[in-house]
Amino acid sequence: MQHIQKAFAGIKALDNASLSVAGGEVHALIGQNGAGKSTLIKVLTGAYRRDGGSITFAGAAVDFGSPLAAQRGGIATIYQEVNLVPLRSVAENIFLGREPKRFGLIQWPAMNAEAARLLTELGIELDVKRPLGSFSTAIQQMVALARAVSIQAQLVIMDEPTSSLNEREVATLFGVIRGLKQRGVSVIFVSHRLDELYAVCDRITVMRDGRTVFAGNMSDISRLQLVEQMLGREIKNAGAQTGFVRSETGGVARPLLSASGVVRGTRLSGASVEVGQGEVVGLAGLLGSGRSELARVIFGADQADGGEVSLGGQPVNFRSPSEAIKAGLGFCSEDRKGEGIVPELSVRENLTLALLPRLSKAGVVNTQQQAEIVERFIAQLGIKTSDPDQPIRELSGGNQQKVLLARWLAMNPKLLILDEPTRGIDVGAKAEIQRLIGELAQEGLGVLMISSELEELIEGCQHVTVLRDGKTVANLSGGSITEPQLLHAMAQGLEPEDAPRPPTQPPTQPVSA
């Protein structure tokens, strides 16, 4: 793929991107969210029509008009979200659209036998007549792989194939990939787990902001260099680049939140973090490291399989977000449009959404009190809106984010969890929100902030906890929060220098949970 261009509504998703994969090669394709990986794959497989550039496959120029055309041309794609038919049998899914027939009738015994043989080669023994939906996600992923193998593809694309697999299943998958390689089949392997890339891949392409920024042998680039390429960061000393003014807490902060050894499925396997009153604590890590998953467990949106969470020194086990909200937690999701705002509701309704139970009596909302609260926060946060009843979808991204912050501040929370609070908003609004976060912490609010921007972590946080592959691998404090330390911890899972976080001091008086 050379000089690939693709834009949506005038915004470039791919800008002169390239990808070159050799026969019988396992090729890693990586990049942060929005880097253009998925768009590049969809252009290759015919799901999107490219605006420019050329694609050559097996020595011939190609222009697949649909994913089916790409499949017939020898390209099989296995997506992270299994796109098979759960109510059909395992065998039917493997041969969907390619069922062996005689005189127009499906040859069921032959199809079932061949499906069983393909799965046996993958180390899977199961009843291929059972509905696919009756099996675990891991098994469904292996069935999708068996389907790809069955069409005798020349190129197999695997998008985060290990996200739902355990260690034994990952080892089996890697064995299959090596088997495909020996048969001359090429594999494009999309993953954010660096250990997996170095274990199974020959070469790598790194994308950032719709461009190809690096292509070469895995053996020629270190983990640290790989992380630098993904983030577009060189190690250097820079002046302030955010609206944060980091303030130290003036001693050991009173403990507010403590999560220890949190386990959830394959995404979290020993994640821990602590937040004190009046602290901004950062959660750092590459995409897929478990940052958002840990935040969701703390907030009660997901349930942990193991570990402990305490608030104000008291163990808690929130079974739902509503319980967390009652205990004094707020959560601004990374997905502002999907999980934050309600687009068709007004600014007023969005801002007071969480507060409605307190504003209501016998199911009737006190509109005067509601209006006073909305006006106060619009003025306090500088939300630019023509009217409180203006639909929130008409506001800019930065102002939408301010409304979401106001939603939780109106609840007078003890702890505010912010997942990528400044992503996708303009520079001016970003600086305003960063300044606001710092001011809230100075007033005693505890803030747990997930961010992919190193400047935000360095300039805005008293402590930074680094996650890697679902585990806490480093805790940095104060002056040790530097680009080299963060990059090294994210890439290697270890700090280049010991920087232990001092233990929190027991509160002098009880803190209610």
C-alpha positions, 0 to 999 in steps of 0.5 A: 500500500503506497501513498494512501489517502482517505478523508471523512467530511474533509478531515484526513484519516489517512495522509500518505500512509504506506504498508508493505508486507512480504510473503510468509511474514508476520507484520505488526501494525501499531499506533495509538487511538486515531492513528489510522490503523483500522482505516488502513485495514478497511481500505485494504479490505474494501470496507472503505474506498480510498481517495488516493494511492495504490494497492498491490497484492500478490504482484497485481494492482487491486481495488477491492470493492467490498470485504467479500471481494477481498476475501475471494481475492485471498485476504481474511480478516479476524476482528477484535469483535467477532463478526460471526453468527452466534445462533448458527453452529460452529461448522456453519460459521466456519463455512458460511457462504462456502458450504460444501454442496451436492445437487444444491444440498449442503453436505452436513457430515463432510462440513462438520468433519472438516470443521472439526479437523480445522479446529483440532489443528488449532488445539480445540476439541468441541462439538461443531454442531453446537451454536457458536453463541454457546461458547466463550468469546475466546472459543469464538475467536478461534473459530474465526481463525479457523474460518480464515485458515479454511479459505486458504488466504494468502494474507490473514489480518488479526485485529487484537486477536489476544484481547480475550484469550488466556495464556494457554490460548495465546500460546496456541494462537502463536503456534498457529501463526508460526504454522501459517508463516511456514506455509508462506501465508502472511499475517498482519498482527494488530496489538498493543501488547509489546511483548507479543509483538516481539514474540511473534512478529518479524517486521513492524509498521508504526502509524501516528495521526494517519501517517506511517512514521516507522517501518522496519525489523522488530530486531532493529527497534527497542521497546523504548524507541517503539513507544517514542514513535507511537507517541511522537515524543522525543526525550527532552526538557521542555517548558510548560505546555499545558494549562496545569500548574502542578502544586505539591500537597505540602506533605503526605495527603490524607488517603481518599481512594485505594485500589489494590491488586484489582483483577478483571478477566484478561484486562486487569491482572494486579492493578493498584492505585492510590489517590489522596485528598487534594491530589491529582494522580495520573494513570499512564500506559499505552492503549490496552494497558488497562487504564480505563478498565481500572477506572470502570471497576472503581466506579462500579461500572464493571465488577472485579474478579479480585482485589480490594477497593477502599474509600476513606479507609473503608472497604467498598464494593460498588455494584453499580455507578449509582452506588459510587455516585452516592458515595461521592464519586464522579466519572467523565468517560473517555467516550464523551459522545457515547457515554457522556452527553445525551445529544438531544437534551439541553445543556441544562438537562445534561448538566443536572442529570446526575443531580436530578434525584436531589432536585426532585420531590415526589417525581417533580423537579424543582426547576427554580433550584435547577436553573440557579445551579445551571446558571452558577456553573455556566458562569463558573466554568465559562461554558459558552452557550446561547441559552441553557436550553440549547441542545448540547450537541450544538456546543463545541467539544470543549464546552461539552466537556465543561458541561460534563465536569459541571455535572459532577461538580454539582454533586460536590464529589470527593473523588473525580475520575477523568478519562482523557478529559482533554481529548478532541478539544481545541487548545484554548478549551484544553488549557481552561479545563486543565487549569480548572482541574488544578484549581479543584484539587487545590480546593481538596477534591481528589482527581484520578486522571487518565491521559495519553498526553505526557505533558498533562501527566508531567505538569499536572500530577503529584503522582503518576501510576503506570499500567502495563498489560493490566498490571501496575508497574511503576509509581512516580512522584514529584520530580521523578515524573519525567518523560524518560521515566514515563516512557521507560515504565510504559515500554519496559514495565520498570522504572529506570530509577527507584521512585517509590511513592511515600505511604499515605498518612492515616487521617486524623479524623474519620472520612465518611465513605 
